[in-house]
Amino acid sequence: MADGKVNVIYEDNHIIVVEKPRNVLVQADNTKDLDLLAIVKKYLKEKYNKPGNVYLGLVHRLDRPVGGIMILAKTSKAAGRLSDSIRRHNFQKTYLAVLCGKITGSGVLEDYLKKDEKTNITRVSPDGKYAKLEYEVLACNDEKSLVKINLVTGKSHQIRVQFASRNLPLWGDQKYNKKAVVGEQIALWAYKIKFEHPVSKEILGFKLNPKSEYPWNIFN
């Protein structure tokens, strides 16, 4: 992706499902770094020889360090319907994460989270917004746990903060894991997505595994 190439998982006239690599912005910011929207627009412009600007609607986001599967809308109608589906919680997003610490079984985490817009830090706070996730432990050893997470609400840094607040920070999380080493890559991956197609109404599902590298590969 850094070289402008995009891994397309699915595409039709209304949507495009792609892989967002780690450390690539979803949308341009003041860093001027290459972003996912610009890369996919370039891909569409070249593939279909489109003159002028290419429409591409952003309906959900991933933090810059997080990689995985994303859906983008190719029409404004699709963007509006997908955004509405997300608001109605009919958009299922499943993540994989490696936690620092041993945990077993499954459970639900519920908190109130508040984001500081100046520092971009999110914390558990009684005057925050309700956040909920469901998790299932897939594997663990004495030091780390591989968990599958169903995100019920979509708050900023939600997965990272909810587990870190329980002394189970994500491996490599430079923002919320005090023991993370500079240069480590956060072990959080957007693994699966399921939704109603905005036009055909067909239920679609896609999944994408993280690369078999540390720390993911210790659970292979």
C-alpha positions in Angstrom: 0.0 0.0 0.0 2.9 2.4 0.7 3.8 2.0 -2.9 0.3 2.9 -4.1 -0.9 -0.7 -4.7 -4.1 -1.9 -3.1 -5.3 -5.4 -2.1 -8.9 -5.6 -3.3 -10.9 -8.3 -1.6 -14.2 -7.6 -3.3 -15.6 -5.0 -5.6 -18.9 -4.3 -7.4 -20.6 -1.2 -8.7 -21.5 0.1 -5.2 -18.8 -0.9 -2.8 -15.2 -1.9 -2.6 -13.6 -4.1 0.2 -9.9 -3.6 0.7 -7.1 -4.4 3.1 -5.9 -1.4 5.1 -2.2 -2.0 5.9 -0.8 -1.1 9.3 0.5 2.4 9.7 -1.4 3.8 6.7 -3.9 6.6 7.4 -7.5 6.1 6.4 -7.9 9.7 5.5 -5.4 12.5 4.8 -4.3 14.7 7.8 -1.8 17.4 8.3 1.1 14.9 8.1 0.5 14.8 4.3 1.3 11.0 4.4 -0.2 8.8 1.8 -3.7 7.7 2.9 -6.1 4.8 2.0 -8.8 6.9 0.4 -6.3 8.6 -2.0 -4.7 5.2 -2.9 -8.1 3.5 -3.7 -9.3 6.6 -5.6 -6.2 6.3 -7.8 -6.8 2.6 -8.3 -10.4 3.3 -9.4 -9.4 6.2 -11.6 -6.8 4.1 -13.4 -8.9 0.9 -13.6 -11.9 2.5 -15.1 -10.1 5.4 -16.9 -12.3 7.9 -15.1 -12.0 11.6 -15.9 -12.1 14.1 -13.1 -12.6 13.3 -9.4 -13.5 9.8 -8.2 -16.2 9.5 -5.5 -15.3 7.3 -2.6 -17.3 7.4 0.6 -15.8 6.6 4.0 -18.3 4.9 6.3 -16.1 3.5 9.1 -12.5 3.9 10.3 -9.5 2.1 11.7 -6.8 3.7 13.8 -3.6 4.4 11.8 -1.5 1.6 13.4 -4.3 -1.0 13.0 -4.5 -3.1 9.8 -7.2 -5.2 8.3 -10.4 -5.2 6.3 -12.4 -2.1 5.4 -15.4 -1.3 3.2 -15.6 1.9 1.1 -18.6 3.1 -0.8 -18.4 3.9 -4.5 -21.6 5.9 -4.6 -23.3 8.4 -2.3 -26.3 6.2 -2.1 -24.2 3.2 -0.9 -22.4 5.5 1.6 -25.6 6.7 3.1 -27.1 3.3 3.5 -24.0 1.8 5.0 -23.7 4.6 7.4 -27.3 4.1 8.5 -26.6 0.4 8.9 -23.7 1.2 11.2 -25.9 3.6 13.3 -28.5 0.8 13.7 -25.7 -1.6 14.8 -26.4 -3.9 11.8 -22.7 -3.8 10.8 -20.7 -6.6 12.5 -17.0 -6.0 13.0 -14.8 -8.6 14.4 -11.2 -8.1 15.5 -8.2 -10.2 16.6 -5.9 -8.9 19.3 -2.9 -10.2 21.3 -3.1 -9.1 24.9 -0.2 -8.9 27.3 -1.3 -11.2 30.1 -3.1 -14.5 30.5 -6.9 -14.6 30.2 -9.2 -17.5 29.5 -12.8 -18.1 28.5 -15.1 -15.4 27.1 -16.9 -12.3 28.4 -18.3 -8.9 27.9 -16.6 -5.6 28.7 -18.8 -2.5 29.4 -17.4 0.9 30.3 -18.0 4.6 29.8 -15.2 6.2 27.7 -14.2 9.8 27.2 -11.8 11.1 24.6 -9.5 14.1 25.2 -9.6 15.8 21.8 -6.3 17.7 22.6 -4.2 14.7 23.4 -6.2 12.0 21.5 -6.2 9.9 24.6 -9.3 8.0 25.6 -10.0 7.0 29.2 -12.6 5.2 31.3 -14.7 8.0 32.8 -18.1 8.2 34.5 -19.2 11.1 32.3 -18.0 9.3 29.1 -20.0 7.5 26.4 -21.2 3.9 26.8 -18.9 1.3 25.2 -19.4 -2.5 24.9 -17.5 -5.3 23.4 -17.7 -9.1 23.5 -14.6 -11.3 23.5 -13.6 -14.9 23.2 -10.1 -16.2 24.1 -8.8 -18.4 21.2 -5.4 -19.3 22.7 -3.1 -18.3 25.5 0.2 -18.9 27.3 1.6 -17.6 30.5 2.4 -14.2 29.0 0.0 -13.5 26.1 -3.6 -14.2 25.0 -5.1 -14.3 21.5 -8.6 -13.0 21.6 -11.4 -12.5 19.1 -13.5 -9.4 19.7 -17.0 -8.4 18.5 -17.2 -4.7 18.7 -20.8 -3.8 19.8 -20.2 -0.1 19.9 -17.5 1.8 18.0 -15.8 4.3 20.3 -12.4 5.9 19.7 -9.6 3.5 20.8 -12.3 1.4 22.5 -10.6 -2.1 22.3 -7.3 -0.7 23.3 -8.6 1.3 26.3 -11.1 -1.3 27.7 -8.5 -4.1 27.9 -5.7 -1.8 29.1 -7.9 -0.6 31.9 -8.0 -4.2 33.1 -4.2 -4.6 33.0 -4.4 -6.5 29.7 -3.0 -4.0 27.3 -2.5 -4.9 23.7 1.0 -6.0 22.6 2.9 -3.2 21.0 0.3 -0.5 21.8 2.5 2.6 22.0 -0.3 4.7 23.4 -1.9 2.5 26.1 0.7 -0.1 27.0 3.5 1.3 29.2 5.7 -1.7 28.5 5.5 -1.5 24.7 8.8 -1.1 23.0 9.4 1.6 20.4 9.2 0.0 17.0 6.8 -2.7 18.0 3.6 -2.9 15.9 0.3 -3.0 17.7 -1.3 -6.5 17.6 -4.8 -5.5 16.6 -6.3 -6.6 13.3 -9.7 -6.0 11.7 -10.4 -9.6 10.9 -13.9 -10.0 9.7 -16.8 -7.9 8.6 -20.5 -8.7 7.9 -23.2 -6.4 6.6 -26.2 -6.0 4.4 -25.3 -4.9 0.9 -26.6 -1.3 0.5 -28.4 -2.1 -2.8 -29.0 -5.8 -3.3 -29.7 -6.3 0.5 -27.7 -9.5 0.3 -25.8 -10.4 3.6 -22.1 -10.3 2.8 -19.2 -11.4 4.9 -15.5 -11.1 4.4 -12.5 -12.0 6.5 -8.7 -11.5 6.3 -6.1 -13.0 8.6 -3.1 -11.1 9.8 0.3 -12.0 8.4 2.0 -15.0 10.2 4.6 -12.9 12.1 5.3 -12.2 15.7 3.3 -12.1 17.9 0.5 -13.6 15.9 2.6 -16.7 14.9 3.2 -17.8 18.5 -0.4 -19.1 18.5 -0.1 -21.1 15.2 
